[in-house]
Amino acid sequence: MIDIHFIVNPIAGSGDHSFSETFLQDYFEEERYNITIKSSGHKGHAIDLTKESIHQQADIIVACGGDGTINEVASALVGTTIPLGIVPVGSGNGLACNLNIPKNLKKALYVIKNNQRRAIDVGSVNKRYFFSNTGFGFTANVIGNYEASQERTLLCYMKATLKSFQYYFKKEETVISINDDLEVVNPFLVFISNSNVMGYNMSLTPKASLTDGLLDVVIVPQIGRLRMLLFGFCVLIKRPELLKDVKCYQTSHIKLFRKKGSFFESQIDGELSQIDTVELSVSIEEKSLTVLV
Ligand SMILES: Nc1ncnc2c1ncn2[C@@H]1O[C@H](COP(=O)(O)OP(=O)(O)OP(=O)(O)O)[C@@H](O)[C@H]1O
């Protein structure tokens, strides 16, 4: 028998998911599969549910949600041999999009049943994992406004971005060091990505690969409002590098030092996170998560 545990985030995306054992049993025959469904009750809960499923010796653990849910489930799976299944019922679904996992529920379930596995790289920020991307400065501010809007739709994401364009000002002063030599002081935006999709099919790092052992880094220095708008347009057409101020790098590690401000305002896989240290080390662990694709 194959034990599949589904960890469902009931508020991800539209929040309208039809997961029940009877429904799933239509796709996973009773004679071959044991199905368990668990629902997360609050932020961070999916980590505990996944750890419990690992303890219960699940053969496959499936994250049903968006990038935030995947982050919680996958963080507990890094370094284990248990594969992660993904049912992308979130809003942005950046990682699922990079992995070509269909948004159609039935097709996503067939991907899990097919049991085709791929090992992917995993990013870490001071030992906290990310699978899609992390960001500081402006991108974190956008996520802060997006979370405050209480709704997870593309329209709300656009409104959050516009609000940041209008009101964002940099609170912390940072120095960034890439590969221990090149230094950038106090940029407007730092975006570090493992994946080539940010969410909602948009990308700041269209050339990123989940299996190249490298992080794709985009750094934008302090720029005026007009250039910010131009940058927004370049992102929409997936050519951020067209703005000549933008610097793109590929690296295996990057360090950020905070000179001013009480914390790093960051986003990790689309969730706001305030990190209370003066130094951040961002690196990549090669092929340390197995995913069903
Ligand atoms: N029962 C719950 N109530 C409130 N929040 C929850 C609950 N369960 C999980 N969460 C949190 O919901 C947040 C959003 O989840 P998730 O990222 O999966 O969906 P999404 O934002 O719609 O998708 P995406 O990140 O792809 O845009 C996560 O931080 C997660 O921890």
The ligand as a Gaussian input file, in Angstrom:
#p B3LYP/6-31G(d) Opt

LIG

0 1
 N       -6.222000      27.918000       8.372000
 C       -5.431000      28.942000       8.051000
 N       -5.822000      30.203000       8.339000
 C       -5.057000      31.282000       7.992000
 N       -3.853000      31.170000       7.349000
 C       -3.413000      29.939000       7.053000
 C       -4.178000      28.764000       7.378000
 N       -3.481000      27.671000       6.938000
 C       -2.337000      28.159000       6.379000
 N       -2.295000      29.505000       6.437000
 C       -1.278000      30.439000       5.885000
 O       -1.791000      30.987000       4.675000
 C       -0.706000      31.637000       4.004000
 C       -0.926000      31.666000       2.509000
 O       -0.855000      30.388000       1.973000
 P       -0.352000      30.093000       0.493000
 O        0.868000      30.866000       0.188000
 O       -0.284000      28.630000       0.346000
 O       -1.549000      30.609000      -0.418000
 P       -1.588000      31.811000      -1.445000
 O       -0.951000      33.014000      -0.848000
 O       -2.990000      31.921000      -1.910000
 O       -0.694000      31.285000      -2.675000
 P        0.664000      31.873000      -3.319000
 O        1.689000      31.992000      -2.228000
 O        1.052000      30.883000      -4.359000
 O        0.311000      33.216000      -3.889000
 C        0.542000      30.897000       4.477000
 O        1.325000      31.788000       5.226000
 C        0.001000      29.821000       5.410000
 O        0.854000      29.569000       6.503000

